[in-house]
Amino acid sequence: MVERDVLVAHSCRRLLVVRGPQTFGERLTARRLALGLTQQDVADRAGTSRNYLGQLERGVKQRVPNVLTMAALAVALHTTMDALWTGERQEMTA
């Protein structure tokens, strides 16, 4: 199940829609921050540079990592490639 929008009750009887991470870069950043990691931490674990990771997170030139880098990022972030790519909430154990 993909949860993209969360409805939040507002004190003025309005509903606010809070959007979940929509792009690959947003999902990458959200997962990294949820784990309390820096860009350098993730880059070191994934065998890439902090600069490249920052470009992925910002969506510079619509960069998409190759499958080996995507796999390394997923392992570094304790998740699956599919979760990073589609936003499905899946986590790896151990």
Secondary structure as the mmCIF struct_conf table of DSSP 4:
data_model
#
loop_
_struct_conf.conf_type_id
_struct_conf.id
_struct_conf.beg_label_comp_id
_struct_conf.beg_label_asym_id
_struct_conf.beg_label_seq_id
_struct_conf.end_label_comp_id
_struct_conf.end_label_asym_id
_struct_conf.end_label_seq_id
STRN STRN1 ASP A 5 ALA A 9
TURN_TY1_P TURN_TY1_P1 SER A 11 CYS A 12
BEND BEND1 ARG A 13 ARG A 13
STRN STRN2 LEU A 15 ARG A 19
HELX_LH_PP_P HELX_LH_PP_P1 GLY A 20 PRO A 21
BEND BEND2 THR A 23 THR A 23
HELX_RH_AL_P HELX_RH_AL_P1 PHE A 24 ALA A 34
TURN_TY1_P TURN_TY1_P2 LEU A 35 GLY A 36
HELX_RH_AL_P HELX_RH_AL_P2 GLN A 39 ALA A 46
TURN_TY1_P TURN_TY1_P3 GLY A 47 GLY A 47
BEND BEND3 THR A 48 THR A 48
HELX_RH_AL_P HELX_RH_AL_P3 ARG A 50 ARG A 58
TURN_TY1_P TURN_TY1_P4 GLY A 59 GLY A 59
HELX_RH_3T_P HELX_RH_3T_P1 VAL A 60 GLN A 62
HELX_RH_AL_P HELX_RH_AL_P4 VAL A 67 ALA A 76
TURN_TY1_P TURN_TY1_P5 LEU A 77 HIS A 78
STRN STRN3 THR A 79 THR A 79
HELX_RH_AL_P HELX_RH_AL_P5 MET A 81 THR A 86
STRN STRN4 GLU A 91 GLU A 91
#
